[in-house]
Protein backbone atom coordinates (compact mmCIF):
# COMPACT_ATOMS: atom_id res chain seq x y z
CA UNK A 1 0.00 0.00 0.00
CA UNK A 2 1.22 3.49 -0.78
CA UNK A 3 1.72 6.18 1.89
CA UNK A 4 -0.97 8.58 3.02
CA UNK A 5 0.90 11.38 1.21
CA UNK A 6 -0.37 9.86 -2.06
CA UNK A 7 -3.90 9.16 -0.81
CA UNK A 8 -6.88 11.16 -2.01
CA UNK A 9 -9.48 12.16 0.58
CA UNK A 10 -13.22 12.71 0.49
CA UNK A 11 -14.72 15.44 2.64
CA UNK A 12 -16.69 12.64 4.35
CA UNK A 13 -13.35 11.36 5.80
CA UNK A 14 -12.66 8.35 3.58
CA UNK A 15 -9.34 7.90 1.78
CA UNK A 16 -8.59 6.17 -1.51
CA UNK A 17 -5.24 4.81 -2.59
CA UNK A 18 -4.94 3.83 -6.24
CA UNK A 19 -2.58 0.87 -6.27
CA UNK A 20 -0.38 -0.50 -9.04
CA UNK A 21 -3.02 -3.15 -9.85
CA UNK A 22 -5.50 -0.36 -10.70
CA UNK A 23 -7.71 -1.03 -7.68
CA UNK A 24 -8.66 1.66 -5.17
CA UNK A 25 -8.02 0.64 -1.58
CA UNK A 26 -10.44 2.46 0.72
CA UNK A 27 -10.12 3.35 4.40
CA UNK A 28 -11.06 6.06 6.87
CA UNK A 29 -8.91 8.98 7.96
CA UNK A 30 -7.14 9.44 11.25
CA UNK A 31 -9.55 12.29 11.99
CA UNK A 32 -12.52 9.95 11.47
CA UNK A 33 -11.18 7.19 13.72
CA UNK A 34 -10.35 9.73 16.44
CA UNK A 35 -13.88 11.16 16.27
CA UNK A 36 -15.39 7.67 16.45
CA UNK A 37 -13.27 6.37 19.32
CA UNK A 38 -12.81 2.65 19.83
CA UNK A 39 -14.19 0.92 16.74
CA UNK A 40 -16.25 -2.16 17.64
CA UNK A 41 -17.90 -3.20 14.35
CA UNK A 42 -17.56 -2.77 10.60
CA UNK A 43 -20.48 -3.48 8.28
CA UNK A 44 -18.86 -4.07 4.90
CA UNK A 45 -20.35 -3.53 1.47
CA UNK A 46 -21.09 -6.60 -0.65
CA UNK A 47 -18.53 -7.97 -3.09
CA UNK A 48 -19.84 -7.38 -6.60
CA UNK A 49 -21.89 -4.37 -5.51
CA UNK A 50 -21.80 -1.43 -7.95
CA UNK A 51 -21.23 1.85 -6.09
CA UNK A 52 -21.32 5.52 -7.02
CA UNK A 53 -19.03 8.22 -5.69
CA UNK A 54 -20.50 9.78 -2.54
CA UNK A 55 -22.98 6.94 -1.91
CA UNK A 56 -23.19 5.52 1.64
CA UNK A 57 -22.18 1.88 1.18
CA UNK A 58 -20.90 0.63 4.56
CA UNK A 59 -21.01 1.50 8.24
CA UNK A 60 -18.59 1.60 11.11
CA UNK A 61 -19.58 1.60 14.79
CA UNK A 62 -17.75 2.53 17.95
CA UNK A 63 -18.64 2.82 21.59
CA UNK A 64 -19.48 6.49 20.92
CA UNK A 65 -21.19 6.53 17.52
CA UNK A 66 -22.07 4.87 14.24
CA UNK A 67 -21.10 6.40 10.95
CA UNK A 68 -21.71 5.71 7.28
CA UNK A 69 -18.78 5.09 4.98
CA UNK A 70 -19.16 6.61 1.53
CA UNK A 71 -17.63 5.44 -1.72
CA UNK A 72 -14.88 7.91 -2.62
CA UNK A 73 -14.98 6.66 -6.23
CA UNK A 74 -17.46 4.84 -8.46
CA UNK A 75 -16.96 1.22 -9.40
CA UNK A 76 -17.40 -2.34 -8.18
CA UNK A 77 -16.56 -3.71 -4.73
CA UNK A 78 -14.02 -6.47 -5.40
CA UNK A 79 -12.56 -7.22 -1.95
CA UNK A 80 -13.32 -6.79 1.74
CA UNK A 81 -10.68 -6.74 4.47
CA UNK A 82 -11.73 -9.84 6.42
CA UNK A 83 -9.42 -8.92 9.31
CA UNK A 84 -11.97 -6.25 10.22
CA UNK A 85 -14.44 -9.00 11.23
CA UNK A 86 -12.34 -10.15 14.16
CA UNK A 87 -10.21 -7.05 14.74
CA UNK A 88 -12.12 -3.84 13.90
CA UNK A 89 -9.80 -1.94 16.25
CA UNK A 90 -7.11 -2.14 13.55
CA UNK A 91 -8.59 1.03 12.06
CA UNK A 92 -7.83 2.84 15.35
CA UNK A 93 -4.30 1.48 15.51
CA UNK A 94 -3.34 2.18 11.88
CA UNK A 95 -5.98 4.24 10.05
CA UNK A 96 -3.70 4.74 7.04
CA UNK A 97 -2.41 1.16 7.10
CA UNK A 98 -5.82 -0.53 7.34
CA UNK A 99 -7.94 -0.74 4.21
CA UNK A 100 -11.63 -1.63 4.56
CA UNK A 101 -12.54 -2.63 1.01
CA UNK A 102 -11.30 -2.34 -2.56
CA UNK A 103 -13.10 -0.82 -5.53
CA UNK A 104 -12.40 -1.61 -9.17
CA UNK A 105 -13.00 1.72 -10.94
CA UNK A 106 -15.74 1.79 -13.59
CA UNK A 107 -13.28 3.08 -16.19
CA UNK A 108 -10.09 5.12 -16.32
CA UNK A 109 -12.14 8.10 -17.45
CA UNK A 110 -14.55 7.87 -14.51
CA UNK A 111 -11.61 7.29 -12.16
CA UNK A 112 -9.95 10.51 -13.33
CA UNK A 113 -13.23 12.39 -12.88
CA UNK A 114 -13.77 10.87 -9.43
CA UNK A 115 -10.21 11.63 -8.28
CA UNK A 116 -10.65 15.25 -9.39
CA UNK A 117 -13.43 15.49 -6.77
CA UNK A 118 -11.10 14.35 -3.97
CA UNK A 119 -8.40 16.28 -2.14
CA UNK A 120 -4.79 15.72 -1.07
CA UNK A 121 -3.70 14.98 2.49
CA UNK A 122 -2.46 18.58 2.91
CA UNK A 123 -5.80 19.98 1.74
CA UNK A 124 -7.69 17.51 3.93
CA UNK A 125 -5.68 18.39 7.04
CA UNK A 126 -6.39 22.12 6.59
CA UNK A 127 -10.07 21.55 5.77
CA UNK A 128 -12.47 18.82 6.87
CA UNK A 129 -9.85 16.77 8.71
CA UNK A 130 -8.43 19.70 10.64
C-alpha positions, 0 to 999 in steps of 0.5 A: 500500500502506498503512503498517506501522502499519495492518498486522495481524501473525500470530505466525508473522511474516507481515503482512496489509494490507487494501487499498481493493480489499478484497484482503489483501496479504501479506508477512513482517515485518522480524523474519522477514527479519532472522532469515532473512538474505539471501533467495535464493528464494521459493516462491509459492502457486498462484493460485486456491488456497484457503487457511485461516488458519494454513496453511503455503502458501509457502516462503522460503529464505535462505543461512541457513535455509528457512521456511514462510509461513503464510496470515494470513487465509483466502481465495483466492490471487489474485496473486503478486508476480512481482518476487520471482522475479528479485529475492527480496532485495527482502524484505530491502531493504523488508520492509514495502514488498514484498508476496509474494502477495494473498488475496481474503478468503472473506467479510467475516465470515470476514475480521473473524474472521481479523483478530481473530486477528492483532495490531497492529504495537505488539503484535507488536514487544513479543511475537513480533517483539521 
